[in-house]
Amino acid sequence: CFSNFDKQLYNKLNQSVNFFGKKILNVGPKQFGNFQGNGIFYNAPKNDLFYKQKFKLDDDVLEKNRKLKNQWAGNYLDVIEIIKNDNDEVPVFTDKGKFISPDGVHLTKAGAKYLALKLDLNFLVKQQK
């Protein structure tokens, strides 16, 4: 699995390295916020609205995601599409009030569970055939 990995670059790499004929699934770019420091969130007063915060995705991230999705077609797991809303926003917290990401790119344990529950496992099973 590669994130932000261009299909043409993969093809060149595969010619020289050979991935032993295995199917490769590209897990697309992730963006779960733009945190300069979570101290602001940790120290902020918390109420129901606090845990419903959303982060507006950058246009360049959305464009890169569209490009990779077109290139990789059926071998692409669109993480952004799974969690974004119609306004291209992603939640900062899980439904249980836990951070999805500590830095906007990597997942917390709670964030990984949150995302896993939203995955279409049938898509992953089809990729293994």
C-alpha positions, 0 to 999 in steps of 0.5 A: 500500500502506498499513499500519494504514490503516482501510478506511473512511478509505481509501474517504473518501480515495479519493472525494476523491483517486481512485486512478485505479481502481487496486487497492490492497493493504494491507500490514498492521501489522508488529511484529518486536520491541520494541527500546529499543536494539539495543546490548543485542543487539549486545553480548550473548554470541552462541550458537545460542540467541541467534539463536533468540530470539522476540518475543511480539506484543502483543494490541493489534497482533494485534487491529488486524491481525484488524480490518484483515484483515476490512475489506480481505479479499482486498486484505490482505497479512497480514505478521504471519500469514506470520512468527508461530508458533502462540504469536504470536511472531515471530523476532528474527533471520533463519535466517542470524542477521541482524536482521529489524528494527532497531527492531521496525517497519522491516525491515533488508535481511536482514529484507526478504529473509527476509520476501520468501522467505516471501511467497505470490507467487501472492497478489500476482499474483492482486491484479493481475488 
